[in-house]
C-alpha cells in the first residue's frame, strides 16, 4: 500500500489482509408521489464517497511507541492524496480523510491497528494524472472526467471542447482546473478573472471528444481519467 509517496513496508508495517473495496454508489433523490406505491429514484452524476478500511500489523522489539508515532506521521502527512494498492497499481483512490483507529498491543513487541481512508468513489488512472497531447485524450474510454488544461502563449485565445468555448487571456502559462473550478498561473497565483465560460463545459465526455485551441497557442491536457 502506498500513500504520501511511501509504502507501508518502508515504515516496517505490514497489511494484515487485502482490504475489501466498497462498491461505489451514485447519489440519488428519492421522490414520493401521493397515491402511488413506493418511491421514485432520480440518480445524479455524482458518486458517493467510499471508506476503505486497511488493517496493519507490526513488530518492534526496541521502541514500539516510536514506531507507531512514525506510522501516524506518515499517514497524516499531506504530501500526496493518492492511495495505491499493489495489486491494482495502474489506478489510485483519491483520499479525502484519514482516520487511524486505536492500536492494540497483542504482546510487548507487536501491535495491530486499522485505518479508515475516506475516498472519492471513482478509481483514477495513474497515467491520467500526467500531461498528454490533445490527440492522446480526445478519445476517453472511461467515465466523464474533469481535466486540467495547460495553455502556453500570449494574448486572448479560445479553448473549445465539444463546441463549447472558454475565452482565456494568457500571459505565458495559464492552468485551467475544471475539477476545482480554478484558473491559476504556473506559480500558483489565482487568475480566475482571466477566463470567461463554464468549467463544466470543458469536461471530457465518455467516447469521442473534440478539443481545439486558437492557433499560436500550445495546449497540454491532464485528463484525470476515472472509472468505477
N, C-alpha and C positions, 0 to 999 in steps of 0.2 A: 504494500500500500504506500502511496506517495502523496504528500501534501506539503506545501511550503517548500517545494523543490528538494525534499529529502524523503528517504524511505525509512520505514519503521526499523529495519534491521540496522541502520546506521546508529540508532539510539539504543540498540540492544534489546528491543522488544519484538515479540512475535504475534502475529494474528492467530488466535486460537482456532478459528474456523472461518470458512468463506462466508461473508455476510450475505444475508438474504436481501435482495433488492426489491423494494415495493413496486408494484405496477403503478405507473402514473395514471392520473385521472383528470379529465377536463373539468373545469369549473362549469357549473350549470345553474340555471334559475328554475326553481320549482313554481309552477303556476297551478292554482286551484280554481276551477270553474264551478260556480254554483249549479247544482243539478246534475253534474257529471261525476261518474265514478272515477276514483283515482286522481292522479295528478299528471300534468304535462311537464316535460323537462326540456328546457331550451339550453343547449350547450353553447358555450362561448369558445373562442380560440385560445383562451388562457388555460394553462395546465397548472394544477395544484403542486405545491412543494411536496417532496418526499423526505422521509427520515431514514437514513441508512445507519444501522447500529453495527459497530465493528468491535468485537471482543479482543482484548490484548492480554498477553501474559509476559512476565519477565522474571529473570533470576539475577540477583546481585548479592554476592557473598560479603561485600565490603561496605557499601553505603546504599541501602535500599531507598531511603528517602531522597537522597540526592539524585538517584536515577529517575525517580518519579517526578521530581521537580524539573529535570531536563526534558522529560517527555511532555509535561504540561507546557513548558515554554515553546517547544517545537510545534505542538498542535495549535496553540493560541496565537502564534505569530500571524501577521497579515501580509506575508511576502507573496503568497500565491494562493488563490482561492480554488484551485483545481484539485479535485480528489481523483486519483488514478489507481485502479485496481490492476494487479499484474496479469490477470487472465483476460483482461479486456483493454489492453494498453493503447489501442487506437482511439479510445474515447476517454472523456473525463466528465465528472459531475461538477457543477458549479456550486460551491459551498457558500451558504448564506449565514449559517450559525453553527457553532460547535459547543456541545455540552459534554464535559468529562464527568462521568458518574463516579461514585465513591469507589476507591480501591480497596480490595480485600486482600489481607495478608494471610495466605494459607499456612505458610510456615515462615520462619525467620528470614529466609533468603529469597522467597518467591512471592509474587503478587499477581493479582488479576484485576482488570478494570475494563470497562467498555465505554465507548464514545458514541454519542449521537451526532451525526452530521446531517443538518437540515440543508437540503439541496434543491435547486430548481428541478422540476420534474423531467426536463429533457436531458438526454445524453448529448454531449458536444464532441465533434471530431477534433482531434488534436491538430490535424493538418488544416482544419478550417480556421484555426487561430493564427495562421501565417498569412503573409501578403501574397496575393495572386494577381495575375494579369486579368484584364476584363474577359478575355477569351476563355480563361480557365474556370470562370464562375458563372458564365451565362446560362449553363445548364445546371440546375440544382436538383440532384437526385433524392434529396431529403425533404424535411418539412419546411414550411415557410421560415425564413431566417432573417435576422436583423444585422446586416453587415456594417462594417466600418469602411468609409471611403476616404482615401488619402489623395488629395489633389495638389499637384505641383505646378506652379505657374504664377503669372502676374496679371491682374485685371479681373474683369467680370466674366464669368462663364456659366454655362447651363449644364447641369447634370441631369440626364434624362434616364429614367428606369421604367420600362414598360409604358412609354408615352406619358409619364408623369414627371414634372420638372421641379427642380430646386435651383434657384439662382444663387450664386456664391461670388463674393468678392474675395479674391485670393491675393495674398502678398507673400509669395514664396511657397509656404506649405499651409494647407488647411485640412483639418481632420473632422469628418462628419460621422458621429457615432449615433446610429439610429436606435440602438437599444437604450442608451442612457439619454437620448434626445438632447445631445450636447454637440456644440461645434467649438473647436479649440485649435490653437497653433501647435507646432511641434514641441514648443517648450512648456505646453500645458495651459497657457493663458487662454481664458474663455473668449470666444469670438461669436457668440450666438447671434449678434446683430449683423454678422456678415452674410447670413443666409436668409432666403425667403422661400417658404414652402413647408410642406408637411413631412416630418421624418418617416411617418408610416408609409408614405408613397414610395420610399426608397427600399422597402423590404424586398427580398428576393423570393418570388413565388416558387412553389414546387414545380419542377419541369423547366421549360424554356423561358428565358428572360432576355430582354434587350436592354443593354446599357450603353449609353453614349455620353461623350463629353465634348465640349466645344474644342475645335481644332486649335492646337498650340498649347494645350494643357495636357499634363500626364496624369493618369489615374491608376491607382492600385487599390485592391479590394481585399479586406479581411472578411470572408463570408460568414464566419460563425455558424457553419453547418451544424444542424442538430437533428436528432431523431428521438423517438420514444423507446 
